[in-house]
Amino acid sequence: MGSHKYTIEIFYSEEDGGHIAIAPELPGCSAFGETEEEALKEIRVAIDLWLETAKKENREIPKSMGKEFLKSIVDKVSQGLPSN
């Protein structure tokens, strides 16, 4: 696997019953895992495949924002917010 430093966001999806990981700088690049660790492992593979495909198709490769890892805890935060 490459050592790319693309932003990774992970959040829990009630609908999917697991963790979703996305790489916002790479359109459509996402992965699923039952645990955060599994989602992180899978998104790293997805990033490598996304970049490999982009190179083969001579597509522009977006610059990374320089963040290695960003964990979104939206599910935990939203549980503590008052309802309107």
PDB file of N, CA, C and O in Angstrom:
ATOM      1  N   MET A   1       0.827  -1.177   0.000  1.00  0.00           N
ATOM      2  CA  MET A   1       0.000   0.000   0.000  1.00  0.00           C
ATOM      3  C   MET A   1       0.869   1.237   0.000  1.00  0.00           C
ATOM      4  O   MET A   1       1.979   1.244   0.533  1.00  0.00           O
ATOM      5  N   GLY A   2       0.342   2.275  -0.606  1.00  0.00           N
ATOM      6  CA  GLY A   2       1.071   3.527  -0.669  1.00  0.00           C
ATOM      7  C   GLY A   2       1.037   4.275   0.650  1.00  0.00           C
ATOM      8  O   GLY A   2       0.298   3.934   1.573  1.00  0.00           O
ATOM      9  N   SER A   3       1.867   5.308   0.703  1.00  0.00           N
ATOM     10  CA  SER A   3       1.903   6.126   1.919  1.00  0.00           C
ATOM     11  C   SER A   3       1.295   7.493   1.643  1.00  0.00           C
ATOM     12  O   SER A   3       1.842   8.515   2.056  1.00  0.00           O
ATOM     13  N   HIS A   4       0.189   7.512   0.959  1.00  0.00           N
ATOM     14  CA  HIS A   4      -0.485   8.751   0.594  1.00  0.00           C
ATOM     15  C   HIS A   4      -1.119   9.365   1.832  1.00  0.00           C
ATOM     16  O   HIS A   4      -1.535   8.661   2.751  1.00  0.00           O
ATOM     17  N   LYS A   5      -1.183  10.680   1.837  1.00  0.00           N
ATOM     18  CA  LYS A   5      -1.749  11.366   2.999  1.00  0.00           C
ATOM     19  C   LYS A   5      -3.037  12.071   2.628  1.00  0.00           C
ATOM     20  O   LYS A   5      -3.140  13.293   2.729  1.00  0.00           O
ATOM     21  N   TYR A   6      -4.005  11.305   2.204  1.00  0.00           N
ATOM     22  CA  TYR A   6      -5.319  11.860   1.915  1.00  0.00           C
ATOM     23  C   TYR A   6      -6.155  11.832   3.191  1.00  0.00           C
ATOM     24  O   TYR A   6      -5.998  10.951   4.036  1.00  0.00           O
ATOM     25  N   THR A   7      -7.035  12.801   3.312  1.00  0.00           N
ATOM     26  CA  THR A   7      -7.919  12.859   4.465  1.00  0.00           C
ATOM     27  C   THR A   7      -8.841  11.645   4.466  1.00  0.00           C
ATOM     28  O   THR A   7      -9.375  11.252   3.429  1.00  0.00           O
ATOM     29  N   ILE A   8      -9.014  11.069   5.626  1.00  0.00           N
ATOM     30  CA  ILE A   8      -9.927   9.939   5.791  1.00  0.00           C
ATOM     31  C   ILE A   8     -10.924  10.315   6.877  1.00  0.00           C
ATOM     32  O   ILE A   8     -10.545  10.717   7.978  1.00  0.00           O
ATOM     33  N   GLU A   9     -12.183  10.181   6.555  1.00  0.00           N
ATOM     34  CA  GLU A   9     -13.245  10.422   7.533  1.00  0.00           C
ATOM     35  C   GLU A   9     -13.974   9.107   7.773  1.00  0.00           C
ATOM     36  O   GLU A   9     -14.315   8.390   6.833  1.00  0.00           O
ATOM     37  N   ILE A  10     -14.205   8.805   9.031  1.00  0.00           N
ATOM     38  CA  ILE A  10     -14.907   7.570   9.392  1.00  0.00           C
ATOM     39  C   ILE A  10     -16.097   7.934  10.274  1.00  0.00           C
ATOM     40  O   ILE A  10     -15.979   8.725  11.210  1.00  0.00           O
ATOM     41  N   PHE A  11     -17.230   7.346   9.959  1.00  0.00           N
ATOM     42  CA  PHE A  11     -18.416   7.579  10.780  1.00  0.00           C
ATOM     43  C   PHE A  11     -19.244   6.304  10.831  1.00  0.00           C
ATOM     44  O   PHE A  11     -19.150   5.445   9.954  1.00  0.00           O
ATOM     45  N   TYR A  12     -20.051   6.199  11.867  1.00  0.00           N
ATOM     46  CA  TYR A  12     -20.908   5.036  12.017  1.00  0.00           C
ATOM     47  C   TYR A  12     -22.221   5.281  11.288  1.00  0.00           C
ATOM     48  O   TYR A  12     -22.817   6.350  11.413  1.00  0.00           O
ATOM     49  N   SER A  13     -22.667   4.295  10.530  1.00  0.00           N
ATOM     50  CA  SER A  13     -23.928   4.378   9.803  1.00  0.00           C
ATOM     51  C   SER A  13     -24.914   3.374  10.389  1.00  0.00           C
ATOM     52  O   SER A  13     -24.732   2.162  10.272  1.00  0.00           O
ATOM     53  N   GLU A  14     -25.960   3.900  11.020  1.00  0.00           N
ATOM     54  CA  GLU A  14     -27.018   3.023  11.546  1.00  0.00           C
ATOM     55  C   GLU A  14     -27.648   2.218  10.412  1.00  0.00           C
ATOM     56  O   GLU A  14     -27.911   1.023  10.546  1.00  0.00           O
ATOM     57  N   GLU A  15     -27.881   2.902   9.293  1.00  0.00           N
ATOM     58  CA  GLU A  15     -28.533   2.271   8.138  1.00  0.00           C
ATOM     59  C   GLU A  15     -27.750   1.071   7.628  1.00  0.00           C
ATOM     60  O   GLU A  15     -28.328   0.037   7.292  1.00  0.00           O
ATOM     61  N   ASP A  16     -26.421   1.218   7.573  1.00  0.00           N
ATOM     62  CA  ASP A  16     -25.573   0.148   7.053  1.00  0.00           C
ATOM     63  C   ASP A  16     -25.112  -0.814   8.148  1.00  0.00           C
ATOM     64  O   ASP A  16     -24.617  -1.902   7.853  1.00  0.00           O
ATOM     65  N   GLY A  17     -25.273  -0.420   9.394  1.00  0.00           N
ATOM     66  CA  GLY A  17     -24.866  -1.278  10.497  1.00  0.00           C
ATOM     67  C   GLY A  17     -23.368  -1.445  10.612  1.00  0.00           C
ATOM     68  O   GLY A  17     -22.888  -2.512  10.996  1.00  0.00           O
ATOM     69  N   GLY A  18     -22.629  -0.405  10.285  1.00  0.00           N
ATOM     70  CA  GLY A  18     -21.176  -0.470  10.368  1.00  0.00           C
ATOM     71  C   GLY A  18     -20.566   0.894  10.129  1.00  0.00           C
ATOM     72  O   GLY A  18     -21.265   1.907  10.081  1.00  0.00           O
ATOM     73  N   HIS A  19     -19.263   0.906   9.981  1.00  0.00           N
ATOM     74  CA  HIS A  19     -18.519   2.143   9.801  1.00  0.00           C
ATOM     75  C   HIS A  19     -18.238   2.401   8.321  1.00  0.00           C
ATOM     76  O   HIS A  19     -17.861   1.499   7.573  1.00  0.00           O
ATOM     77  N   ILE A  20     -18.431   3.633   7.931  1.00  0.00           N
ATOM     78  CA  ILE A  20     -18.154   4.065   6.567  1.00  0.00           C
ATOM     79  C   ILE A  20     -16.918   4.953   6.612  1.00  0.00           C
ATOM     80  O   ILE A  20     -16.810   5.835   7.463  1.00  0.00           O
ATOM     81  N   ALA A  21     -16.001   4.718   5.705  1.00  0.00           N
ATOM     82  CA  ALA A  21     -14.813   5.560   5.577  1.00  0.00           C
ATOM     83  C   ALA A  21     -14.836   6.188   4.193  1.00  0.00           C
ATOM     84  O   ALA A  21     -15.131   5.521   3.201  1.00  0.00           O
ATOM     85  N   ILE A  22     -14.522   7.480   4.138  1.00  0.00           N
ATOM     86  CA  ILE A  22     -14.458   8.169   2.853  1.00  0.00           C
ATOM     87  C   ILE A  22     -13.148   8.941   2.755  1.00  0.00           C
ATOM     88  O   ILE A  22     -12.551   9.322   3.762  1.00  0.00           O
ATOM     89  N   ALA A  23     -12.720   9.160   1.519  1.00  0.00           N
ATOM     90  CA  ALA A  23     -11.564  10.003   1.221  1.00  0.00           C
ATOM     91  C   ALA A  23     -12.108  11.181   0.415  1.00  0.00           C
ATOM     92  O   ALA A  23     -12.207  11.088  -0.809  1.00  0.00           O
ATOM     93  N   PRO A  24     -12.464  12.290   1.075  1.00  0.00           N
ATOM     94  CA  PRO A  24     -13.164  13.396   0.410  1.00  0.00           C
ATOM     95  C   PRO A  24     -12.453  13.981  -0.809  1.00  0.00           C
ATOM     96  O   PRO A  24     -13.106  14.477  -1.727  1.00  0.00           O
ATOM     97  N   GLU A  25     -11.122  13.926  -0.824  1.00  0.00           N
ATOM     98  CA  GLU A  25     -10.396  14.483  -1.972  1.00  0.00           C
ATOM     99  C   GLU A  25     -10.497  13.611  -3.218  1.00  0.00           C
ATOM    100  O   GLU A  25     -10.190  14.060  -4.323  1.00  0.00           O
ATOM    101  N   LEU A  26     -10.926  12.368  -3.040  1.00  0.00           N
ATOM    102  CA  LEU A  26     -11.012  11.416  -4.146  1.00  0.00           C
ATOM    103  C   LEU A  26     -12.482  11.056  -4.372  1.00  0.00           C
ATOM    104  O   LEU A  26     -13.012  10.183  -3.684  1.00  0.00           O
ATOM    105  N   PRO A  27     -13.137  11.705  -5.312  1.00  0.00           N
ATOM    106  CA  PRO A  27     -14.577  11.497  -5.531  1.00  0.00           C
ATOM    107  C   PRO A  27     -14.954  10.018  -5.679  1.00  0.00           C
ATOM    108  O   PRO A  27     -14.376   9.284  -6.481  1.00  0.00           O
ATOM    109  N   GLY A  28     -15.933   9.615  -4.885  1.00  0.00           N
ATOM    110  CA  GLY A  28     -16.432   8.247  -4.969  1.00  0.00           C
ATOM    111  C   GLY A  28     -15.629   7.217  -4.204  1.00  0.00           C
ATOM    112  O   GLY A  28     -15.987   6.039  -4.200  1.00  0.00           O
ATOM    113  N   CYS A  29     -14.559   7.630  -3.560  1.00  0.00           N
ATOM    114  CA  CYS A  29     -13.697   6.686  -2.848  1.00  0.00           C
ATOM    115  C   CYS A  29     -14.228   6.489  -1.431  1.00  0.00           C
ATOM    116  O   CYS A  29     -14.171   7.393  -0.597  1.00  0.00           O
ATOM    117  N   SER A  30     -14.743   5.287  -1.177  1.00  0.00           N
ATOM    118  CA  SER A  30     -15.296   4.981   0.138  1.00  0.00           C
ATOM    119  C   SER A  30     -15.121   3.500   0.440  1.00  0.00           C
ATOM    120  O   SER A  30     -14.816   2.701  -0.445  1.00  0.00           O
ATOM    121  N   ALA A  31     -15.319   3.152   1.702  1.00  0.00           N
ATOM    122  CA  ALA A  31     -15.186   1.759   2.117  1.00  0.00           C
ATOM    123  C   ALA A  31     -16.061   1.520   3.341  1.00  0.00           C
ATOM    124  O   ALA A  31     -16.510   2.460   3.995  1.00  0.00           O
ATOM    125  N   PHE A  32     -16.292   0.253   3.634  1.00  0.00           N
ATOM    126  CA  PHE A  32     -17.135  -0.160   4.755  1.00  0.00           C
ATOM    127  C   PHE A  32     -16.361  -1.115   5.652  1.00  0.00           C
ATOM    128  O   PHE A  32     -15.542  -1.905   5.181  1.00  0.00           O
ATOM    129  N   GLY A  33     -16.629  -1.032   6.939  1.00  0.00           N
ATOM    130  CA  GLY A  33     -16.069  -1.993   7.878  1.00  0.00           C
ATOM    131  C   GLY A  33     -16.987  -2.148   9.070  1.00  0.00           C
ATOM    132  O   GLY A  33     -17.678  -1.206   9.457  1.00  0.00           O
ATOM    133  N   GLU A  34     -16.996  -3.326   9.648  1.00  0.00           N
ATOM    134  CA  GLU A  34     -17.815  -3.534  10.845  1.00  0.00           C
ATOM    135  C   GLU A  34     -17.249  -2.760  12.030  1.00  0.00           C
ATOM    136  O   GLU A  34     -17.989  -2.375  12.936  1.00  0.00           O
ATOM    137  N   THR A  35     -15.934  -2.532  12.023  1.00  0.00           N
ATOM    138  CA  THR A  35     -15.278  -1.742  13.067  1.00  0.00           C
ATOM    139  C   THR A  35     -14.584  -0.552  12.410  1.00  0.00           C
ATOM    140  O   THR A  35     -14.406  -0.525  11.192  1.00  0.00           O
ATOM    141  N   GLU A  36     -14.192   0.436  13.223  1.00  0.00           N
ATOM    142  CA  GLU A  36     -13.443   1.577  12.689  1.00  0.00           C
ATOM    143  C   GLU A  36     -12.131   1.113  12.074  1.00  0.00           C
ATOM    144  O   GLU A  36     -11.730   1.594  11.014  1.00  0.00           O
ATOM    145  N   GLU A  37     -11.466   0.178  12.742  1.00  0.00           N
ATOM    146  CA  GLU A  37     -10.184  -0.324  12.260  1.00  0.00           C
ATOM    147  C   GLU A  37     -10.327  -0.996  10.900  1.00  0.00           C
ATOM    148  O   GLU A  37      -9.496  -0.806  10.011  1.00  0.00           O
ATOM    149  N   GLU A  38     -11.389  -1.783  10.747  1.00  0.00           N
ATOM    150  CA  GLU A  38     -11.629  -2.464   9.474  1.00  0.00           C
ATOM    151  C   GLU A  38     -11.934  -1.449   8.372  1.00  0.00           C
ATOM    152  O   GLU A  38     -11.454  -1.586   7.247  1.00  0.00           O
ATOM    153  N   ALA A  39     -12.732  -0.433   8.700  1.00  0.00           N
ATOM    154  CA  ALA A  39     -13.050   0.607   7.714  1.00  0.00           C
ATOM    155  C   ALA A  39     -11.788   1.354   7.304  1.00  0.00           C
ATOM    156  O   ALA A  39     -11.614   1.676   6.129  1.00  0.00           O
ATOM    157  N   LEU A  40     -10.907   1.634   8.258  1.00  0.00           N
ATOM    158  CA  LEU A  40      -9.651   2.323   7.955  1.00  0.00           C
ATOM    159  C   LEU A  40      -8.774   1.472   7.044  1.00  0.00           C
ATOM    160  O   LEU A  40      -8.205   1.975   6.075  1.00  0.00           O
ATOM    161  N   LYS A  41      -8.667   0.192   7.353  1.00  0.00           N
ATOM    162  CA  LYS A  41      -7.878  -0.727   6.518  1.00  0.00           C
ATOM    163  C   LYS A  41      -8.437  -0.764   5.095  1.00  0.00           C
ATOM    164  O   LYS A  41      -7.681  -0.699   4.126  1.00  0.00           O
ATOM    165  N   GLU A  42      -9.754  -0.867   4.974  1.00  0.00           N
ATOM    166  CA  GLU A  42     -10.394  -0.963   3.660  1.00  0.00           C
ATOM    167  C   GLU A  42     -10.286   0.339   2.860  1.00  0.00           C
ATOM    168  O   GLU A  42     -10.134   0.291   1.639  1.00  0.00           O
ATOM    169  N   ILE A  43     -10.360   1.497   3.518  1.00  0.00           N
ATOM    170  CA  ILE A  43     -10.263   2.754   2.769  1.00  0.00           C
ATOM    171  C   ILE A  43      -8.843   2.952   2.255  1.00  0.00           C
ATOM    172  O   ILE A  43      -8.655   3.543   1.191  1.00  0.00           O
ATOM    173  N   ARG A  44      -7.857   2.479   2.973  1.00  0.00           N
ATOM    174  CA  ARG A  44      -6.469   2.580   2.477  1.00  0.00           C
ATOM    175  C   ARG A  44      -6.310   1.763   1.190  1.00  0.00           C
ATOM    176  O   ARG A  44      -5.636   2.198   0.256  1.00  0.00           O
ATOM    177  N   VAL A  45      -6.922   0.597   1.147  1.00  0.00           N
ATOM    178  CA  VAL A  45      -6.903  -0.221  -0.077  1.00  0.00           C
ATOM    179  C   VAL A  45      -7.658   0.510  -1.186  1.00  0.00           C
ATOM    180  O   VAL A  45      -7.195   0.564  -2.325  1.00  0.00           O
ATOM    181  N   ALA A  46      -8.821   1.071  -0.851  1.00  0.00           N
ATOM    182  CA  ALA A  46      -9.632   1.787  -1.842  1.00  0.00           C
ATOM    183  C   ALA A  46      -8.887   2.996  -2.405  1.00  0.00           C
ATOM    184  O   ALA A  46      -8.984   3.279  -3.599  1.00  0.00           O
ATOM    185  N   ILE A  47      -8.146   3.708  -1.559  1.00  0.00           N
ATOM    186  CA  ILE A  47      -7.363   4.859  -2.030  1.00  0.00           C
ATOM    187  C   ILE A  47      -6.319   4.400  -3.034  1.00  0.00           C
ATOM    188  O   ILE A  47      -6.170   5.002  -4.097  1.00  0.00           O
ATOM    189  N   ASP A  48      -5.596   3.338  -2.704  1.00  0.00           N
ATOM    190  CA  ASP A  48      -4.584   2.816  -3.632  1.00  0.00           C
ATOM    191  C   ASP A  48      -5.206   2.425  -4.970  1.00  0.00           C
ATOM    192  O   ASP A  48      -4.653   2.733  -6.026  1.00  0.00           O
ATOM    193  N   LEU A  49      -6.353   1.748  -4.931  1.00  0.00           N
ATOM    194  CA  LEU A  49      -7.026   1.340  -6.169  1.00  0.00           C
ATOM    195  C   LEU A  49      -7.537   2.545  -6.950  1.00  0.00           C
ATOM    196  O   LEU A  49      -7.456   2.565  -8.178  1.00  0.00           O
ATOM    197  N   TRP A  50      -8.063   3.551  -6.250  1.00  0.00           N
ATOM    198  CA  TRP A  50      -8.556   4.774  -6.896  1.00  0.00           C
ATOM    199  C   TRP A  50      -7.408   5.453  -7.643  1.00  0.00           C
ATOM    200  O   TRP A  50      -7.559   5.844  -8.800  1.00  0.00           O
ATOM    201  N   LEU A  51      -6.258   5.590  -6.974  1.00  0.00           N
ATOM    202  CA  LEU A  51      -5.102   6.255  -7.588  1.00  0.00           C
ATOM    203  C   LEU A  51      -4.547   5.444  -8.759  1.00  0.00           C
ATOM    204  O   LEU A  51      -4.174   6.011  -9.786  1.00  0.00           O
ATOM    205  N   GLU A  52      -4.494   4.135  -8.608  1.00  0.00           N
ATOM    206  CA  GLU A  52      -4.012   3.254  -9.677  1.00  0.00           C
ATOM    207  C   GLU A  52      -4.896   3.383 -10.920  1.00  0.00           C
ATOM    208  O   GLU A  52      -4.392   3.482 -12.038  1.00  0.00           O
ATOM    209  N   THR A  53      -6.203   3.381 -10.718  1.00  0.00           N
ATOM    210  CA  THR A  53      -7.147   3.520 -11.832  1.00  0.00           C
ATOM    211  C   THR A  53      -7.020   4.885 -12.491  1.00  0.00           C
ATOM    212  O   THR A  53      -7.036   4.989 -13.717  1.00  0.00           O
ATOM    213  N   ALA A  54      -6.894   5.926 -11.684  1.00  0.00           N
ATOM    214  CA  ALA A  54      -6.760   7.285 -12.226  1.00  0.00           C
ATOM    215  C   ALA A  54      -5.507   7.404 -13.090  1.00  0.00           C
ATOM    216  O   ALA A  54      -5.539   8.026 -14.152  1.00  0.00           O
ATOM    217  N   LYS A  55      -4.411   6.811 -12.639  1.00  0.00           N
ATOM    218  CA  LYS A  55      -3.166   6.852 -13.419  1.00  0.00           C
ATOM    219  C   LYS A  55      -3.335   6.113 -14.743  1.00  0.00           C
ATOM    220  O   LYS A  55      -2.911   6.610 -15.786  1.00  0.00           O
ATOM    221  N   LYS A  56      -3.952   4.928 -14.712  1.00  0.00           N
ATOM    222  CA  LYS A  56      -4.154   4.141 -15.929  1.00  0.00           C
ATOM    223  C   LYS A  56      -5.025   4.879 -16.936  1.00  0.00           C
ATOM    224  O   LYS A  56      -4.826   4.756 -18.145  1.00  0.00           O
ATOM    225  N   GLU A  57      -5.995   5.648 -16.435  1.00  0.00           N
ATOM    226  CA  GLU A  57      -6.922   6.372 -17.309  1.00  0.00           C
ATOM    227  C   GLU A  57      -6.477   7.807 -17.582  1.00  0.00           C
ATOM    228  O   GLU A  57      -7.228   8.608 -18.138  1.00  0.00           O
ATOM    229  N   ASN A  58      -5.242   8.118 -17.181  1.00  0.00           N
ATOM    230  CA  ASN A  58      -4.672   9.460 -17.375  1.00  0.00           C
ATOM    231  C   ASN A  58      -5.560  10.568 -16.821  1.00  0.00           C
ATOM    232  O   ASN A  58      -5.659  11.647 -17.406  1.00  0.00           O
ATOM    233  N   ARG A  59      -6.202  10.294 -15.693  1.00  0.00           N
ATOM    234  CA  ARG A  59      -7.015  11.316 -15.032  1.00  0.00           C
ATOM    235  C   ARG A  59      -6.133  12.106 -14.068  1.00  0.00           C
ATOM    236  O   ARG A  59      -5.115  11.616 -13.579  1.00  0.00           O
ATOM    237  N   GLU A  60      -6.553  13.334 -13.814  1.00  0.00           N
ATOM    238  CA  GLU A  60      -5.827  14.172 -12.869  1.00  0.00           C
ATOM    239  C   GLU A  60      -5.983  13.600 -11.461  1.00  0.00           C
ATOM    240  O   GLU A  60      -7.074  13.203 -11.052  1.00  0.00           O
ATOM    241  N   ILE A  61      -4.883  13.568 -10.741  1.00  0.00           N
ATOM    242  CA  ILE A  61      -4.908  13.066  -9.375  1.00  0.00           C
ATOM    243  C   ILE A  61      -4.920  14.263  -8.432  1.00  0.00           C
ATOM    244  O   ILE A  61      -3.988  15.066  -8.440  1.00  0.00           O
ATOM    245  N   PRO A  62      -5.959  14.387  -7.625  1.00  0.00           N
ATOM    246  CA  PRO A  62      -6.059  15.526  -6.709  1.00  0.00           C
ATOM    247  C   PRO A  62      -4.922  15.542  -5.693  1.00  0.00           C
ATOM    248  O   PRO A  62      -4.429  14.496  -5.272  1.00  0.00           O
ATOM    249  N   LYS A  63      -4.518  16.743  -5.311  1.00  0.00           N
ATOM    250  CA  LYS A  63      -3.525  16.877  -4.255  1.00  0.00           C
ATOM    251  C   LYS A  63      -4.187  16.538  -2.929  1.00  0.00           C
ATOM    252  O   LYS A  63      -5.377  16.777  -2.723  1.00  0.00           O
ATOM    253  N   SER A  64      -3.394  15.984  -2.052  1.00  0.00           N
ATOM    254  CA  SER A  64      -3.937  15.701  -0.728  1.00  0.00           C
ATOM    255  C   SER A  64      -3.945  16.987   0.086  1.00  0.00           C
ATOM    256  O   SER A  64      -3.187  17.918  -0.187  1.00  0.00           O
ATOM    257  N   MET A  65      -4.810  17.022   1.081  1.00  0.00           N
ATOM    258  CA  MET A  65      -4.881  18.183   1.956  1.00  0.00           C
ATOM    259  C   MET A  65      -3.827  18.078   3.054  1.00  0.00           C
ATOM    260  O   MET A  65      -3.711  18.962   3.903  1.00  0.00           O
ATOM    261  N   GLY A  66      -3.070  17.001   3.028  1.00  0.00           N
ATOM    262  CA  GLY A  66      -1.977  16.833   3.970  1.00  0.00           C
ATOM    263  C   GLY A  66      -2.372  16.272   5.327  1.00  0.00           C
ATOM    264  O   GLY A  66      -1.543  16.212   6.235  1.00  0.00           O
ATOM    265  N   LYS A  67      -3.607  15.866   5.477  1.00  0.00           N
ATOM    266  CA  LYS A  67      -4.048  15.280   6.746  1.00  0.00           C
ATOM    267  C   LYS A  67      -4.012  13.768   6.593  1.00  0.00           C
ATOM    268  O   LYS A  67      -4.544  13.218   5.628  1.00  0.00           O
ATOM    269  N   GLU A  68      -3.390  13.110   7.538  1.00  0.00           N
ATOM    270  CA  GLU A  68      -3.308  11.656   7.438  1.00  0.00           C
ATOM    271  C   GLU A  68      -4.599  10.969   7.851  1.00  0.00           C
ATOM    272  O   GLU A  68      -5.020   9.996   7.226  1.00  0.00           O
ATOM    273  N   PHE A  69      -5.211  11.466   8.881  1.00  0.00           N
ATOM    274  CA  PHE A  69      -6.376  10.746   9.400  1.00  0.00           C
ATOM    275  C   PHE A  69      -7.272  11.710  10.164  1.00  0.00           C
ATOM    276  O   PHE A  69      -6.806  12.460  11.021  1.00  0.00           O
ATOM    277  N   LEU A  70      -8.529  11.682   9.856  1.00  0.00           N
ATOM    278  CA  LEU A  70      -9.529  12.489  10.555  1.00  0.00           C
ATOM    279  C   LEU A  70     -10.684  11.570  10.902  1.00  0.00           C
ATOM    280  O   LEU A  70     -11.319  10.996  10.016  1.00  0.00           O
ATOM    281  N   LYS A  71     -10.950  11.435  12.160  1.00  0.00           N
ATOM    282  CA  LYS A  71     -12.040  10.555  12.581  1.00  0.00           C
ATOM    283  C   LYS A  71     -13.247  11.412  12.913  1.00  0.00           C
ATOM    284  O   LYS A  71     -13.195  12.277  13.788  1.00  0.00           O
ATOM    285  N   SER A  72     -14.307  11.163  12.217  1.00  0.00           N
ATOM    286  CA  SER A  72     -15.541  11.892  12.469  1.00  0.00           C
ATOM    287  C   SER A  72     -16.366  11.118  13.484  1.00  0.00           C
ATOM    288  O   SER A  72     -16.604   9.921  13.328  1.00  0.00           O
ATOM    289  N   ILE A  73     -16.796  11.811  14.518  1.00  0.00           N
ATOM    290  CA  ILE A  73     -17.613  11.151  15.531  1.00  0.00           C
ATOM    291  C   ILE A  73     -19.012  11.751  15.537  1.00  0.00           C
ATOM    292  O   ILE A  73     -19.597  11.992  16.593  1.00  0.00           O
ATOM    293  N   VAL A  74     -19.524  11.982  14.369  1.00  0.00           N
ATOM    294  CA  VAL A  74     -20.831  12.600  14.206  1.00  0.00           C
ATOM    295  C   VAL A  74     -21.903  11.845  14.973  1.00  0.00           C
ATOM    296  O   VAL A  74     -22.765  12.463  15.598  1.00  0.00           O
ATOM    297  N   ASP A  75     -21.862  10.529  14.937  1.00  0.00           N
ATOM    298  CA  ASP A  75     -22.898   9.747  15.621  1.00  0.00           C
ATOM    299  C   ASP A  75     -22.878   9.994  17.122  1.00  0.00           C
ATOM    300  O   ASP A  75     -23.939  10.060  17.743  1.00  0.00           O
ATOM    301  N   LYS A  76     -21.709  10.131  17.716  1.00  0.00           N
ATOM    302  CA  LYS A  76     -21.612  10.355  19.152  1.00  0.00           C
ATOM    303  C   LYS A  76     -22.033  11.778  19.508  1.00  0.00           C
ATOM    304  O   LYS A  76     -22.730  11.988  20.501  1.00  0.00           O
ATOM    305  N   VAL A  77     -21.620  12.744  18.714  1.00  0.00           N
ATOM    306  CA  VAL A  77     -21.950  14.140  18.969  1.00  0.00           C
ATOM    307  C   VAL A  77     -23.438  14.380  18.783  1.00  0.00           C
ATOM    308  O   VAL A  77     -24.070  15.039  19.609  1.00  0.00           O
ATOM    309  N   SER A  78     -24.001  13.852  17.705  1.00  0.00           N
ATOM    310  CA  SER A  78     -25.409  14.103  17.411  1.00  0.00           C
ATOM    311  C   SER A  78     -26.331  13.522  18.482  1.00  0.00           C
ATOM    312  O   SER A  78     -27.437  14.025  18.679  1.00  0.00           O
ATOM    313  N   GLN A  79     -25.902  12.494  19.161  1.00  0.00           N
ATOM    314  CA  GLN A  79     -26.726  11.907  20.218  1.00  0.00           C
ATOM    315  C   GLN A  79     -26.890  12.866  21.391  1.00  0.00           C
ATOM    316  O   GLN A  79     -27.887  12.807  22.111  1.00  0.00           O
ATOM    317  N   GLY A  80     -25.910  13.749  21.580  1.00  0.00           N
ATOM    318  CA  GLY A  80     -25.964  14.676  22.693  1.00  0.00           C
ATOM    319  C   GLY A  80     -26.606  16.009  22.369  1.00  0.00           C
ATOM    320  O   GLY A  80     -26.744  16.851  23.257  1.00  0.00           O
ATOM    321  N   LEU A  81     -27.006  16.227  21.114  1.00  0.00           N
ATOM    322  CA  LEU A  81     -27.609  17.491  20.717  1.00  0.00           C
ATOM    323  C   LEU A  81     -29.099  17.503  21.024  1.00  0.00           C
ATOM    324  O   LEU A  81     -29.783  16.495  20.849  1.00  0.00           O
ATOM    325  N   PRO A  82     -29.602  18.657  21.485  1.00  0.00           N
ATOM    326  CA  PRO A  82     -31.046  18.741  21.727  1.00  0.00           C
ATOM    327  C   PRO A  82     -31.820  18.708  20.419  1.00  0.00           C
ATOM    328  O   PRO A  82     -31.351  19.226  19.406  1.00  0.00           O
ATOM    329  N   SER A  83     -33.000  18.103  20.434  1.00  0.00           N
ATOM    330  CA  SER A  83     -33.817  18.059  19.222  1.00  0.00           C
ATOM    331  C   SER A  83     -34.611  19.347  19.104  1.00  0.00           C
ATOM    332  O   SER A  83     -34.985  19.948  20.112  1.00  0.00           O
ATOM    333  N   ASN A  84     -34.867  19.770  17.874  1.00  0.00           N
ATOM    334  CA  ASN A  84     -35.610  21.018  17.631  1.00  0.00           C
ATOM    335  C   ASN A  84     -37.084  20.759  17.547  1.00  0.00           C
ATOM    336  O   ASN A  84     -37.864  21.690  17.347  1.00  0.00           O
TER     337      ASN A  84
END
